[in-house]
């Protein structure tokens, strides 16, 4: 089986800057030959996002706020008009208010809980529903999760609960979409110095502990996550669905 994505159309949600995991996956998909559509959230982020996206020859930029159903409907109509079909969807979206990641989980606010699950979890369901209509030839849907979905990670708080819901959603979506030859999987990456990760208190300690305890005695590189994204998007992973694939230098297998 080949990792080649020539002739495939991929849309990536969640590119924030050049250090983001979504950007690494987008670069890897581009190198594998996919035609790329990449979204940015709003007009405030438009210039920076467009400059980054258009640095990949042939890639096109689309604005979409995934918290708005009308935006999702519009962008997928635009994608259908531009490409006609879709083969790969990358969902690299997560958000919780900063204050929810600083105090005790016990004090999570109702609005913070709602917002974290809406942006980090429901958006996958909404995007998968819209994408499935364009995946007449089958396809691959990828999302990004983290070990905090399974074990308590200090300061991860409501995001850990949201990631657990995300992983469960992957399984339900995989079950329902399998008959259409659409696969749904998650990549659980180890801690990486992204802009989003810097919002979590104690990131430096987390990185140090991960490097010390993981079997490979190092932290994962963002480009390694991009490579796994290509694998899951390609026919090389044609029998894999509903899975959480760890790209964490083996950290998740360790007891202590």
Long-range contacts (C-beta under 8 A, 24 or more apart in sequence): 1-234, 1-235, 1-236, 1-238, 2-234, 2-235, 2-236, 3-32, 3-230, 3-231, 3-234, 3-236, 4-32, 4-33, 4-234, 5-29, 5-32, 5-33, 5-34, 5-87, 5-88, 5-230, 5-233, 5-234, 6-32, 6-33, 6-34, 7-33, 8-33, 8-34, 8-35, 8-87, 8-88, 8-233, 9-34, 9-35, 9-37, 9-79, 9-83, 9-85, 9-86, 9-87, 9-88, 10-34, 10-35, 10-36, 10-37, 10-86, 10-87, 10-88, 10-89, 10-90, 10-233, 11-36, 11-37, 11-38, 11-39, 11-62, 11-79, 11-86, 11-88, 11-89, 11-90, 11-131, 12-36, 12-37, 12-38, 12-39, 12-90, 12-92, 13-39, 13-64, 13-66, 13-89, 13-90, 13-91, 13-92, 13-93, 13-123, 13-127, 14-39, 14-90, 14-91, 14-92, 14-93, 14-144, 15-39, 15-40, 15-49, 15-52, 15-53, 15-92, 16-45, 16-194, 16-195, 16-196, 17-48, 17-52, 17-195, 18-52, 19-193, 19-194, 19-195, 19-222, 20-92, 20-194, 20-195, 20-196, 21-92, 21-144, 21-189, 21-192, 21-194, 21-222, 21-225, 21-226, 22-90, 22-92, 22-144, 23-52, 24-222, 24-223, 24-225, 24-226, 24-229, 25-90, 25-92, 25-142, 25-225, 25-226, 25-229, 25-230, 26-53, 26-56, 26-59, 26-90, 26-226, 27-56, 27-223, 27-226, 28-223, 28-226, 28-227, 28-229, 28-230, 29-88, 29-90, 29-229, 29-230, 29-233, 30-56, 30-58, 30-59, 31-230, 32-230, 32-233, 32-234, 34-87, 34-88, 34-233, 35-83, 36-60, 37-61, 37-62, 37-79, 37-82, 37-83, 38-62, 39-63, 39-64, 39-75, 40-64, 41-65, 41-66, 66-93, 66-119, 66-123, 66-126, 66-127, 67-118, 67-119, 67-123, 69-126, 72-126, 72-127, 72-130, 73-130, 76-130, 76-131, 76-133, 76-134, 79-134, 80-134, 83-134, 84-134, 85-134, 85-135, 85-136, 85-137, 86-131, 86-134, 86-135, 86-139, 87-135, 87-137, 87-138, 87-139, 87-140, 87-233, 88-139, 88-140, 88-141, 88-142, 88-233, 89-127, 89-128, 89-131, 89-139, 89-140, 89-141, 89-142, 90-142, 90-143, 90-229, 90-233, 91-123, 91-124, 91-127, 91-128, 91-141, 91-142, 91-143, 91-144, 92-143, 92-144, 93-119, 93-120, 93-123, 93-124, 94-119, 94-120, 94-144, 94-159, 94-162, 94-163, 94-196, 95-119, 95-120, 96-120, 96-157, 96-158, 96-159, 96-162, 98-199, 100-157, 100-158, 100-159, 101-155, 101-156, 101-157, 101-158, 101-159, 101-199, 101-200, 101-201, 102-155, 102-201, 103-157, 104-157, 105-157, 105-158, 108-157, 108-158, 112-158, 113-158, 113-161, 116-158, 116-159, 116-161, 116-162, 117-161, 117-162, 117-165, 120-159, 120-162, 120-163, 120-165, 120-166, 121-162, 121-165, 121-166, 121-169, 124-166, 124-169, 124-170, 124-173, 125-169, 125-173, 128-173, 128-177, 128-184, 132-177, 132-180, 132-182, 135-180, 135-181, 135-182, 137-181, 138-180, 138-181, 138-182, 138-183, 139-181, 139-182, 139-183, 140-182, 140-183, 140-184, 140-185, 140-232, 140-233, 140-234, 140-237, 141-173, 141-177, 141-182, 141-183, 141-184, 141-185, 142-185, 142-186, 142-187, 142-229, 142-232, 142-233, 143-170, 143-184, 143-185, 143-186, 143-187, 144-186, 144-187, 144-188, 144-189, 145-170, 145-186, 145-187, 145-188, 145-244, 146-188, 146-189, 146-191, 147-188, 147-190, 147-246, 147-248, 147-251, 147-252, 149-188, 150-252, 153-206, 154-201, 154-202, 155-200, 155-201, 155-202, 156-200, 159-200, 167-244, 170-242, 170-243, 170-244, 171-242, 174-241, 174-242, 175-242, 178-241, 183-232, 183-237, 183-238, 183-240, 183-241, 184-241, 184-242, 185-232, 185-237, 185-240, 185-241, 185-242, 185-243, 185-244, 185-245, 186-243, 186-244, 186-245, 187-225, 187-228, 187-229, 187-232, 187-244, 187-245, 187-247, 188-244, 188-245, 188-246, 188-247, 188-248, 188-252, 189-220, 189-225, 189-247, 189-248, 190-214, 190-219, 190-220, 190-247, 190-248, 190-249, 190-251, 191-219, 191-220, 192-219, 192-220, 192-221, 192-222, 192-225, 194-222, 210-248, 210-249, 210-251, 211-249, 213-251, 213-254, 213-256, 214-248, 214-249, 214-250, 214-251, 214-254, 215-249, 215-250, 215-251, 215-253, 215-254, 216-249, 216-250, 217-249, 218-249, 219-249, 220-247, 220-248, 220-249
